[in-house]
Amino acid sequence: MKKNYALVVFALFSLGMLQTSAQQVASMDDLTLETESYWNGSDSSGSFSSGPMVFKNQYSASWSGFAYSNITNNTTPGYTNQYSAFAGIGALGSAKYAIGYNFGADTIIMNKPSDMLGLYVTNSTYAALSMRDGDEYSKKFGGETGNDEDWFKLKIIGWNESQIEVGIIEFYLADYRFADNVKDYIIKDWQWVDLSSLTNTSYLTFELSSTDNGDWGMNTPAYFCLDEITIKNFTDISFDTENDATKSEYEFQIYPNPAQNYLNVTGNNPINQLSIVNLAGQLVLQYEGNQSFNQTISIENLNAGIYFIQVISNNKTELYKISKQ
């Protein structure tokens, strides 16, 4: 049967059937900052909140744990530029992001036990330029020949409410271990890190390690940046065209959202078909389902804007609103 996509989109708006769940992502967009500024806990509040999460902070002459910033200066090296992301902007084009200083209260607490989806991570400018060029305290990664097998790694640890570890995710912020030095890298843009193996998580802790160490510990500046920390069900925007009473049985998660190059579709039923429709009701992309409960599709050729993705599963149809950056 031919589908009338324009009619479906119109029905979603005119009948008010599109419902959005409570925010399930910490994007820092709900925090207030002056232009080119930061919050580092100097008010001694001990934390800040974004979305469903609390970011711990300690301040006593200096700070540790988490701060947040909208500073865009990604060219000035050194400690005086410790509140800047090397990407020069937040994830997905946003202005604000969180900065972790791995020296104390590096903890993010969920408002309730949650299954994680993921987060975006990048280097701080301070750490990235120190690794790229070296400074008075830290070595240039790769050494003078470029052959030193250096690395800088972030470890993300999930814990349940009984303080039992539920899993560990590791991500290399820099890696110079390749035989071909051309492949060596320092992360300079925002990268999505999958945390979906961290279930029933009450809080996250973070650890940094490096090959550059001295008598007093790690020489590499112990900074990293986070954004869009996301737990499951953050896009519970659904419409069942046949039987709304059964929609909970066929809910899917669509992430990341907003997205740039790809979308992940995850649910509890096999995926038969995926279709993406623009606001004019025109079909712009269509994928045959892989009959599994998870599928990744490319949207890199779509123009930036708002779309709907239709998921067909076991002859049931749901629509989800997505944003392409």
NULUMTI-979178 format. One line per 3 residues: number of its first residue (from 1); for each residue x, y, z of N, C-alpha, C. Coordinates in steps of 0.001 Angstrom, whole numbers, plus 500000, padded with zeros to 6 digits. Layout:
! residues N
NUM) X/Y/Z/X/Y/Z/X/Y/Z ~ ...;
This chain:
! residues 325
1) 500841/498805/500000/500000/500000/500000/500873/501241/500000 ~ 500592/502182/499118/501385/503404/499038/501139/504258/500275 ~ 502194/504791/500834/502088/505567/502071/501981/507052/501748;
4) 501077/507748/502407/500947/509191/502244/501704/509872/503374 ~ 502998/510158/503138/503847/510705/504186/503390/512094/504606 ~ 502948/512915/503662/502498/514262/504006/501318/514202/504956;
7) 500393/513274/504721/499231/513125/505593/499640/512700/506989 ~ 500625/511790/507063/501093/511327/508371/501712/512479/509152 ~ 502590/513275/508504/503234/514393/509181/502194/515421/509618;
10) 501221/515708/508745/500164/516650/509100/499381/516167/510304 ~ 499110/514861/510344/498338/514309/511457/499084/514459/512772 ~ 500401/514298/512723/501195/514431/513938/501062/515816/514545;
13) 501065/516832/513691/500972/518192/514205/499539/518563/514575 ~ 498579/518269/513686/497219/518745/513888/496513/518018/515018 ~ 496828/516756/515256/496161/515991/516304/496928/516001/517604;
16) 498121/516603/517576/498891/516709/518806/499340/515356/519338 ~ 499611/514416/518450/499962/513067/518889/501437/512931/519218 ~ 502236/513967/518935/503675/513878/519171/503962/514281/520606;
19) 504517/513371/521405/504769/513644/522803/506244/513448/523103 ~ 506813/514376/523869/508229/514327/524187/508421/514011/525652 ~ 509302/513087/525944/509570/512735/527333/510427/513800/527988;
22) 510603/513696/529310/511495/514588/530028/512900/514489/529458 ~ 513620/515589/529521/514966/515620/528966/515843/514562/529619 ~ 516544/513797/528807/517405/512738/529295/518824/512915/528793;
25) 519212/514161/528551/520558/514444/528072/521097/515672/528793 ~ 522347/515600/529216/523033/516751/529809/523816/517438/528698 ~ 523285/518548/528206/523881/519237/527053/524579/520535/527427;
28) 524474/520976/528681/524986/522255/529185/524248/523449/528580 ~ 523312/523206/527634/522570/524306/527031/521614/524954/528016 ~ 521299/524248/529111/520399/524810/530116/521138/525610/531182;
31) 522434/525843/530983/523247/526621/531918/523498/528020/531359 ~ 523684/528988/532241/523842/530381/531835/525296/530824/531968 ~ 525806/531444/530914/527163/531985/530920/527210/533267/530104;
34) 528050/534188/530526/528378/535320/529669/529230/534822/528499 ~ 529301/535594/527433/530097/535210/526273/531568/535035/526666 ~ 532180/533988/526143/533593/533682/526376/533924/533664/527876;
37) 533195/532833/528606/533407/532752/530044/533268/531308/530517 ~ 533378/531108/531819/533324/529762/532383/532835/529828/533820 ~ 532381/528686/534323/532063/528479/535744/532991/527399/536253;
40) 533703/527667/537357/534659/526683/537873/534427/526327/539340 ~ 533254/526708/539877/532946/526344/541250/533443/527304/542294 ~ 533882/528484/541885/534416/529440/542850/533351/529934/543826;
43) 532063/529671/543551/530994/530013/544483/530850/528989/545602 ~ 531708/527946/545570/531738/526889/546598/530440/526092/546681 ~ 529673/526061/545606/528424/525285/545594/528676/523786/545536;
46) 529824/523382/545001/530207/521980/544989/529689/521157/543827 ~ 528875/521768/542970/528343/521012/541830/527558/521944/540920 ~ 527219/521435/539722/526223/522071/538872/525394/520972/538231;
49) 524196/521326/537764/523285/520345/537175/522967/520716/535743 ~ 522851/519691/534894/522380/519863/533525/521533/518648/533173 ~ 520318/518883/532672/519427/517768/532395/519225/516920/533634;
52) 519328/515589/533512/519083/514703/534654/520344/514357/535441 ~ 521385/515173/535366/522675/514820/535951/523264/515942/536796 ~ 524025/515552/537821/524745/516475/538672/526243/516255/538469;
55) 526975/517323/538210/528407/517273/537958/529123/517791/539209 ~ 529923/516953/539831/530592/517315/541078/531799/518211/540808 ~ 532043/519109/541775/533131/520077/541664/533712/520329/543048;
58) 535016/520547/543102/535666/520975/544330/536430/522258/544045 ~ 536368/523211/544996/537088/524456/544807/537732/524888/546121 ~ 539045/525067/546050/539795/525597/547184/541063/526215/546611;
61) 540989/527516/546333/542043/528251/545630/542093/527861/544155 ~ 541958/526564/543860/541837/526085/542493/540653/525127/542438 ~ 540388/524548/541275/539223/523693/541123/539626/522310/540655;
64) 538727/521346/540829/538862/520006/540251/537470/519435/540069 ~ 537380/518325/539381/536077/517755/539045/535620/518310/537719 ~ 534458/518985/537714/533900/519503/536465/533614/520993/536544;
67) 533907/521682/535456/533515/523058/535217/532721/523077/533913 ~ 532196/524233/533533/531581/524361/532209/531972/525695/531596 ~ 531925/525746/530258/532547/526855/529545/531900/527064/528187;
70) 532088/528261/527624/531764/528508/526215/532932/529206/525512 ~ 534121/529037/526039/535310/529677/525472/535682/529022/524143 ~ 535990/529824/523153/536288/529328/521802/537771/529394/521442;
73) 538604/529925/522320/540036/530060/522037/540717/528690/522062 ~ 541023/528154/520896/541685/526854/520816/543093/526953/520229 ~ 543712/528123/520378/545064/528329/519829/546095/528723/520885;
76) 545648/529245/522020/546591/529696/523042/546999/528528/523931 ~ 548293/528205/524008/548722/527077/524833/548829/527463/526306 ~ 548884/526448/527163/549205/526666/528552/548031/526714/529501;
79) 548377/526798/530779/547425/526745/531885/546417/527889/531865 ~ 546805/529036/531342/545890/530180/531312/544700/529936/530395 ~ 544779/528910/529560/543678/528570/528647/543124/527185/529000;
82) 542961/526934/530286/542536/525602/530739/541038/525345/530575 ~ 540234/526357/530213/538783/526194/530128/538293/526114/528678 ~ 539161/525720/527780/538805/525705/526362/538826/524290/525794;
85) 537818/523976/524967/537809/522721/524203/538610/522915/522923 ~ 539386/521910/522555/540219/522011/521355/539365/522115/520102 ~ 538119/521634/520168/537212/521754/519030/536761/523194/518815;
88) 536926/524056/519831/536579/525453/519700/535105/525766/519864 ~ 534301/524741/520163/532856/524884/520276/532322/523639/520955 ~ 531065/523664/521389/530468/522472/521976/530108/521433/520925;
91) 529727/520235/521382/529336/519165/520458/528078/519555/519699 ~ 527981/519083/518454/526821/519310/517592/526563/520803/517360 ~ 527636/521603/517417/527519/523022/517127/527016/523874/518271;
94) 526866/523300/519458/526392/524073/520605/527507/524965/521140 ~ 527147/525877/522035/528130/526822/522564/528827/526300/523813 ~ 528091/525628/524678/528622/525273/526005/528976/523792/526091;
97) 529904/523486/526988/530363/522118/527191/530961/522021/528595 ~ 531168/520797/529049/531767/520558/530367/533248/520253/530211 ~ 534020/520647/531216/535452/520363/531261/535739/519556/532513;
100) 536460/518459/532352/536878/517665/533492/538342/517892/533809 ~ 538628/518146/535072/540003/518207/535552/540163/517033/536491 ~ 540954/516042/536086/540999/514750/536743/541902/514790/537973;
103) 541391/515468/539001/542184/515604/540216/541256/515727/541426 ~ 540307/514798/541535/539409/514871/542685/538000/514457/542351 ~ 537064/515434/542387/535633/515136/542320/535153/514945/540888;
106) 535759/514031/540174/535432/513783/538774/534273/512792/538677 ~ 533088/513211/539110/531933/512330/539202/530705/513001/538619 ~ 529915/512233/537842/528614/512671/537347/527567/511736/537937;
109) 526566/512300/538603/525539/511522/539294/524222/511613/538526 ~ 523568/510458/538254/522268/510425/537594/521161/510729/538612 ~ 520048/511290/538139/518945/511552/539070/518189/510284/539446;
112) 518452/509186/538720/517924/507872/539070/518756/506833/538320 ~ 518792/505573/538775/519560/504553/538048/519124/504486/536586 ~ 520082/504506/535682/519784/504651/534261/520683/503764/533413;
115) 520170/503374/532257/520981/502721/531233/521557/503807/530340 ~ 522866/503835/530207/523517/504892/529442/523431/504626/527940 ~ 523464/505686/527148/523616/505578/525697/525018/505994/525276;
118) 525452/507181/525665/526782/507610/525265/527000/509077/525566 ~ 528119/509590/525086/528473/510992/525272/529473/511397/524203 ~ 529637/512702/524055/530669/513234/523178/531866/513661/524022;
121) 533062/513434/523500/534281/513773/524221/535294/514378/523249 ~ 536095/515295/523740/537215/515830/522968/538301/516281/523944 ~ 539438/516662/523407/540527/517173/524233/540282/518617/524648;
124) 540853/518999/525762/540970/520414/526085/542109/520995/525241 ~ 542049/522299/525004/543129/522959/524271/544451/522822/525022 ~ 544396/522975/526337/545597/522887/527174/546309/521554/526962;
127) 545562/520446/527067/546172/519129/526910/546616/518884/525470 ~ 545779/519257/524503/546080/518960/523099/547353/519656/522628 ~ 547488/520942/522943/548684/521674/522496/549928/521224/523247;
130) 549750/520819/524507/550882/520283/525260/551391/518995/524620 ~ 550473/518120/524214/550878/516867/523571/551441/517115/522180 ~ 550863/518038/521451/551309/518300/520076/552685/518938/520019;
133) 552938/519916/520919/554146/520726/520822/555128/520515/521964 ~ 554652/519942/523081/555469/519862/524274/555493/521209/525000 ~ 555849/521199/526278/555989/522436/527040/557000/522210/528163;
136) 557069/523136/529101/558100/523027/530144/557868/521862/531092 ~ 556665/521320/531108/556356/520213/532015/556136/518875/531290 ~ 555718/518923/530029/555265/517731/529320/556023/517554/528006;
139) 556168/516319/527601/556885/516019/526366/556008/516202/525139 ~ 556638/516397/524010/555955/516354/522726/555684/514894/522392 ~ 554406/514558/522146/554075/513164/521859/554768/512708/520575;
142) 555297/511483/520627/556066/510937/519521/557551/511206/519655 ~ 557918/512151/520538/559336/512488/520700/559888/513209/519491 ~ 561179/513423/519499/561822/514152/518405/561745/513401/517091;
145) 561769/512078/517133/561714/511283/515903/560287/511013/515454 ~ 559335/511188/516360/557953/510840/516053/557633/509384/516283 ~ 558623/508605/516747/558446/507158/516889/558102/506712/518304;
148) 558120/507622/519278/557745/507230/520637/556269/506834/520664 ~ 555979/505684/521266/554606/505156/521252/553794/505737/522416 ~ 553501/507012/522332/552786/507713/523393/551272/507552/523235;
151) 550553/507723/524352/549094/507733/524326/548561/508488/525545 ~ 547324/508947/525413/546605/509656/526472/545198/509079/526479 ~ 544783/508504/527589/543562/507696/527613/542599/508152/528700;
154) 541307/508181/528331/540220/508456/529271/539506/507144/529595 ~ 539345/506883/530879/538591/505712/531334/537303/506201/531987 ~ 536161/505677/531509/534843/506023/532039/534305/504807/532777;
157) 533983/504958/534043/533575/503833/534879/532150/504067/535364 ~ 531281/503090/535138/529916/503161/535616/529754/502418/536934 ~ 528922/502971/537823/528688/502379/539143/527194/502350/539418;
160) 526741/501293/540118/525338/501264/540500/525158/501895/541876 ~ 523921/501922/542382/523652/502618/543634/524263/501917/544842 ~ 524695/500653/544669/525392/499933/545745/526901/500120/545655;
163) 527330/501051/544788/528738/501373/544575/529520/500167/544036 ~ 528821/499359/543242/529445/498234/542555/529673/498625/541092 ~ 530857/498377/540603/531208/498725/539234/530355/497940/538237;
166) 529757/498652/537263/528940/497985/536248/529645/497891/534903 ~ 530760/498588/534743/531502/498480/533488/532483/499611/533300 ~ 533411/499398/532365/534459/500377/532064/534517/500572/530547;
169) 534572/501824/530124/534773/502187/528720/536066/502988/528626 ~ 536922/502635/527678/538175/503362/527488/538178/504060/526137 ~ 538716/505277/526119/538771/506068/524893/540114/506787/524830;
172) 540807/506655/523702/542115/507283/523535/541943/508714/523021 ~ 542329/509677/523837/542323/511075/523438/543513/511422/522548 ~ 544531/510581/522591/545684/510686/521689/546322/509311/521602;
175) 546817/508960/520424/547416/507637/520243/548525/507718/519196 ~ 549752/507460/519639/550928/507501/518762/551601/506127/518674 ~ 550823/505073/518808/551393/503724/518818/551447/503072/517450;
178) 551065/503767/516407/551003/503161/515080/552394/503042/514453 ~ 552610/501955/513726/553873/501768/513009/554053/502859/511957 ~ 552957/503257/511330/552969/504353/510368/552622/505636/511126;
181) 553581/506543/511274/553363/507756/512064/552270/508662/511512 ~ 551939/508485/510244/550870/509287/509646/549542/509009/510353 ~ 549410/507822/510925/548159/507447/511587/548073/507953/513025;
184) 549184/508447/513559/549161/508981/514927/548182/510153/515000 ~ 547505/510303/516142/546502/511362/516229/546358/511909/517644 ~ 545897/513145/517701/545379/513795/518897/543953/514220/518561;
187) 542971/513788/519340/541577/514104/519046/541385/515626/519053 ~ 540812/516145/517974/540643/517592/517844/539195/518009/517647 ~ 538292/517043/517435/536880/517369/517318/536081/516472/518261;
190) 534780/516641/518297/533954/515875/519218/533715/514472/518680 ~ 533924/513484/519516/533755/512078/519141/532705/511435/520039 ~ 531774/510691/519420/530737/509969/520163/531340/508704/520769;
193) 531120/508512/522070/531588/507316/522768/530370/506527/523237 ~ 530269/505293/522797/529137/504429/523124/529266/503923/524558 ~ 528259/504233/525396/528247/503773/526779/527106/502787/527034;
196) 526550/502202/525981/525346/501390/526138/525568/500122/526959 ~ 526813/499737/527183/527079/498572/528036/526963/498913/529522 ~ 526840/500201/529854/526725/500624/531246/525249/500714/531621;
199) 524705/499644/532180/523298/499587/532545/523110/499789/534042 ~ 521907/500239/534413/521553/500462/535822/522628/501300/536519 ~ 522995/502385/535867/524109/503224/536324/523605/504377/537188;
202) 524171/504519/538381/523803/505617/539271/524781/506786/539168 ~ 526041/506481/538856/527001/507565/538666/528174/507092/537826 ~ 528864/508061/537242/530050/507812/536424/531248/508464/537076;
205) 532394/507798/537020/533655/508421/537409/534612/508353/536226 ~ 535643/509194/536260/536532/509355/535117/537986/509327/535582 ~ 538826/508634/534812/540250/508564/535111/541037/508823/533838;
208) 542143/509531/533965/543043/509790/532844/544390/509121/533098 ~ 545007/508627/532039/546355/508062/532129/547121/508401/530864 ~ 548455/508384/530974/549309/508801/529866/550636/508057/529952;
211) 551327/508003/528826/552684/507448/528823/553707/508458/529327 ~ 553311/509725/529455/554225/510774/529917/554016/510979/531416 ~ 554907/510405/532217/554786/510458/533670/556120/510825/534296;
214) 556060/511405/535489/557264/511782/536220/557162/511392/537678 ~ 558040/511949/538495/558075/511611/539915/556789/511982/540637 ~ 556052/512971/540121/554841/513454/540782/553572/512984/540074;
217) 553734/512015/539183/552561/511496/538486/552556/511869/537023 ~ 551364/511986/536441/551211/512233/535013/551629/513655/534651 ~ 552450/513785/533605/552885/515097/533134/551885/515730/532162;
220) 551205/514911/531383/550196/515431/530455/549100/516146/531239 ~ 548714/517367/530857/547645/518068/531581/546386/517206/531691 ~ 545873/517054/532911/544793/516100/533194/543422/516708/532944;
223) 543183/517108/531712/541935/517757/531329/541288/517014/530165 ~ 539956/517042/530108/539192/516516/528981/537865/517255/528937 ~ 537154/517167/527824/535880/517875/527658/534770/516900/527295;
226) 533573/517133/527843/532400/516291/527612/531217/517145/527173 ~ 530291/516516/526449/529044/517179/526072/528021/516109/525687 ~ 526743/516486/525723/525645/515622/525293/525710/514243/525963;
229) 525859/514213/527292/525872/512946/528018/524445/512436/528060 ~ 524215/511239/527532/522862/510810/527201/522523/509460/527818 ~ 521310/509383/528396/520797/508096/528876/519661/507642/527973;
232) 519275/506400/528065/518279/505838/527156/516919/506483/527356 ~ 516094/506363/526269/514730/506894/526243/514682/508415/526167 ~ 515804/509037/525725/515791/510490/525638/515035/510993/524428;
235) 514653/510102/523494/513866/510515/522342/512586/509706/522272 ~ 511853/509648/523353/510582/508923/523349/509512/509752/522636 ~ 509693/509945/521336/508746/510681/520514/508157/509672/519553;
238) 506947/509211/519798/506451/508083/519020/505002/508264/518639 ~ 504618/507571/517566/503242/507577/517088/502966/506236/516446 ~ 501994/505535/516942/501616/504233/516411/500396/504441/515536;
241) 500535/504225/514222/499452/504531/513297/498320/503525/513368 ~ 498518/502373/514012/497474/501364/514033/496818/501206/515389 ~ 497641/501200/516463/497076/500931/517777/497926/501609/518828;
244) 497547/502823/519196/498355/503585/520124/498459/502904/521482 ~ 497509/502066/521827/497523/501400/523130/498686/500445/523272 ~ 499270/499997/522154/500375/499040/522213/501713/499679/521935;
247) 501781/501011/521897/503012/501660/521441/504202/501369/522338 ~ 504003/501195/523659/505133/500948/524542/505841/499657/524206 ~ 505119/498759/523569/505719/497480/523182/506668/497643/522010;
250) 506543/498776/521289/507324/498960/520076/508150/500239/520110 ~ 508531/500705/521279/509328/501919/521352/510760/501680/520912 ~ 511333/502676/520225/512708/502625/519780/513448/503851/520304;
253) 514758/503719/520443/515614/504853/520753/516384/505247/519498 ~ 516412/506546/519230/517106/507083/518066/518210/507988/518592 ~ 519463/507692/518282/520561/508490/518823/521782/508390/517911;
256) 522715/509376/517955/522563/510649/518670/521511/511515/518008 ~ 520942/512436/518729/519902/513313/518214/519982/514647/518950 ~ 520441/515711/518327/520739/515883/516904/521915/515012/516443;
259) 521969/514784/515131/523005/513928/514556/523656/514635/513373 ~ 524852/514177/513040/525565/514769/511915/525690/513798/510739 ~ 526211/512605/510976/526502/511686/509875/525754/510362/509933;
262) 525312/509955/511113/524652/508658/511222/523633/508683/512344 ~ 522719/507725/512293/521735/507506/513353/521769/506045/513762 ~ 521666/505791/515032/521476/504448/515547/520009/504273/515925;
265) 519429/503166/515525/518044/502832/515868/518078/501551/516683 ~ 517578/501610/517905/517624/500472/518822/516251/500270/519439 ~ 515774/499042/519459/514469/498766/520049/514364/497351/520565;
268) 513150/496945/520865/512928/495603/521407/512171/494707/520431 ~ 512154/495111/519143/511548/494303/518094/512381/494424/516823 ~ 512328/493441/515941/513133/493496/514710/512687/494634/513802;
271) 513659/495276/513161/513395/496415/512286/513162/495906/510863 ~ 511982/496232/510297/511648/495805/508938/512023/496851/507891 ~ 511811/498125/508235/512097/499189/507274/512263/500518/508013;
274) 513151/501372/507478/513373/502716/508017/513219/503727/506885 ~ 512401/504759/507119/512182/505797/506119/512332/507160/506776 ~ 512967/508094/506083/513122/509450/506595/512341/510404/505693;
277) 511532/511252/506341/510608/512145/505658/510905/513571/506085 ~ 510890/514517/505135/511094/515910/505513/509781/516545/505954 ~ 509824/517821/506358/508626/518472/506888/507565/518721/505834;
280) 507943/518607/504556/506965/518729/503479/506289/517385/503186 ~ 506656/516354/503946/506071/515041/503739/506725/514246/502627 ~ 507888/514685/502145/508576/513990/501052/509534/512934/501597;
283) 509506/511764/500992/510431/510697/501363/511818/511042/500834 ~ 512815/511161/501724/514154/511549/501299/515170/510415/501420 ~ 514924/509452/502299/515796/508287/502439/514964/507092/502859;
286) 515379/505913/502405/514701/504696/502841/515704/503547/502910 ~ 515618/502778/503982/516502/501636/504185/515667/500410/504508 ~ 516012/499285/503894/515407/498027/504295/515976/497616/505648;
289) 515147/497131/506527/515605/496724/507846/516496/495499/507782 ~ 517367/495383/508760/518256/494221/508814/517677/493096/509663 ~ 516408/493277/510076/515678/492278/510870/516274/492053/512257;
292) 517202/492894/512650/517730/492817/514009/517074/493907/514849 ~ 517457/494002/516110/516890/495005/517005/517691/496307/516969 ~ 518777/496323/516183/519654/497499/516123/520076/497729/514676;
295) 520092/498993/514268/520556/499311/512925/521133/500718/512907 ~ 522235/500876/512160/522872/502179/511979/522692/502606/510534 ~ 522235/503838/510314/522013/504341/508965/522756/505659/508771;
298) 523143/505922/507536/523858/507157/507206/522871/508259/506835 ~ 523093/509461/507381/522294/510631/506996/523207/511780/506555 ~ 524455/511468/506233/525435/512511/505938/525078/513322/504701;
301) 524254/512769/503796/523888/513494/502581/522630/514346/502738 ~ 522003/514314/503910/520826/515146/504153/521248/516577/504467 ~ 520429/517524/504060/520644/518910/504459/520297/519070/505935;
304) 520896/520050/506593/520586/520312/507998/519112/520690/508133 ~ 518481/520204/509185/517076/520526/509405/516366/519479/510221 ~ 515045/519608/510318/514198/518689/511075/513567/517672/510128;
307) 513560/516408/510536/512972/515325/509755/512192/514401/510691 ~ 511473/513461/510083/510863/512370/510829/511405/511057/510296 ~ 511718/510151/511198/512122/508810/510786/511000/507851/511130;
310) 510568/507089/510149/509512/506097/510326/510150/504728/510499 ~ 509791/504057/511571/510301/502724/511859/509152/501733/511723 ~ 509305/500762/510839/508302/499710/510687/508855/498436/511314;
313) 508072/497868/512228/508479/496662/512940/507252/495792/513172 ~ 507278/494573/512625/506150/493635/512799/504824/494274/512418 ~ 504834/495008/511277/503643/495665/510740/503118/496794/511616;
316) 503887/497223/512590/503579/498400/513376/504477/499544/512897 ~ 503953/500771/512935/504687/501921/512435/504800/502985/513515 ~ 506009/503521/513684/506243/504620/514610/507023/505721/513905;
319) 506762/506955/514321/507488/508094/513801/508242/508789/514935 ~ 509488/509216/514646/510310/509924/515600/510863/511168/514968 ~ 510880/512231/515717/511426/513498/515222/512943/513498/515414;
322) 513687/513875/514370/515134/513933/514446/515622/515271/513908 ~ 516814/515642/514312/517432/516876/513845/518773/516539/513212 ~ 518981/516993/511970/520237/516802/511257/521039/518104/511349;
325) 522275/517990/511898/523143/519170/512016/523932/519377/510736;
